[in-house]
Amino acid sequence: LFALHGRVPLEQLSSLSPSRWTYAMTASTVDLAAMPGSPGADDPLWRHTPEIWLTDLAICGVLAVIMIVVLALLLGRVDSRRRVER
């Protein structure tokens, strides 16, 4: 939607967001950086190469696993509180 590469605070914060990596993977798939007027033309995560695409995919997978583990831990805490209340 807008360029993040080179914007120091936004670029670091966006690394924690799955949408950053999925959008970069989509941009890499369709070679969005080569389109005229593309906001992320200088973003290295948008390069149209298999290595970049696989990196984006791997980081999406890692973030998904982290989120699933955190969700399972939080749900476990809620479930244990329910058992105590009964």
Secondary structure as UniProt FT lines:
FT   TURN            5..6
FT   HELIX           8..14
FT   TURN            15..16
FT   HELIX           18..30
FT   HELIX           32..34
FT   TURN            36..37
FT   TURN            39..42
FT   HELIX           44..46
FT   HELIX           50..85
//
